[in-house]
């Protein structure tokens, strides 16, 4: 699976599981990886956060 699909899949799963708290969960994961100096995972989770923001904006437009 390419990175874009992976990011979207993670974001969608988080929103399905945590609803409005999905972005907070993703931020916590990003912070964990940043604290570990794991830049690759940190950047991935920052992208997940952005994807969740995009999903939130889409739902506003859809509603």
Legacy VTK file of the C-alpha trace (Angstrom):
# vtk DataFile Version 3.0
C-alpha trace
ASCII
DATASET POLYDATA
POINTS 63 float
0.000 0.000 0.000
1.429 3.390 -0.876
1.946 6.058 1.784
-1.058 8.193 0.792
-3.433 5.246 1.088
-1.857 4.217 4.388
-2.271 7.727 5.834
-5.900 7.896 4.695
-6.596 4.428 6.082
-5.138 5.308 9.491
-7.037 8.604 9.601
-10.317 6.945 8.650
-9.847 4.207 11.243
-9.108 6.759 13.965
-12.182 8.822 13.092
-14.312 5.669 13.067
-12.986 4.564 16.427
-12.557 7.869 18.286
-14.852 10.303 16.487
-14.126 13.904 17.491
-11.144 12.749 19.576
-9.336 11.208 16.590
-7.139 14.231 16.022
-6.134 14.292 19.695
-5.182 10.611 19.559
-3.097 11.236 16.436
-1.401 14.202 18.107
-0.485 12.037 21.086
1.013 9.406 18.785
2.979 12.077 16.913
4.267 13.464 20.214
5.391 9.992 21.330
7.443 9.509 18.178
8.843 13.036 18.356
9.971 12.392 21.941
11.693 9.189 20.768
13.354 11.173 17.948
11.754 8.781 15.457
11.415 11.316 12.655
9.932 8.968 10.056
7.017 7.933 12.263
6.595 11.455 13.607
6.245 12.852 10.073
3.801 10.052 9.185
1.585 10.897 12.156
1.725 14.610 11.337
0.360 13.650 7.910
-2.367 11.603 9.616
-3.344 14.718 11.603
-3.617 16.729 8.386
-5.690 13.966 6.784
-8.074 13.960 9.750
-8.444 17.724 9.378
-9.310 17.143 5.725
-11.878 14.514 6.622
-13.437 16.922 9.133
-13.657 19.623 6.471
-15.237 17.193 4.001
-17.924 16.216 6.489
-18.763 19.893 7.033
-19.188 20.334 3.287
-21.192 17.112 2.996
-23.576 18.064 5.809
LINES 1 64
63 0 1 2 3 4 5 6 7 8 9 10 11 12 13 14 15 16 17 18 19 20 21 22 23 24 25 26 27 28 29 30 31 32 33 34 35 36 37 38 39 40 41 42 43 44 45 46 47 48 49 50 51 52 53 54 55 56 57 58 59 60 61 62
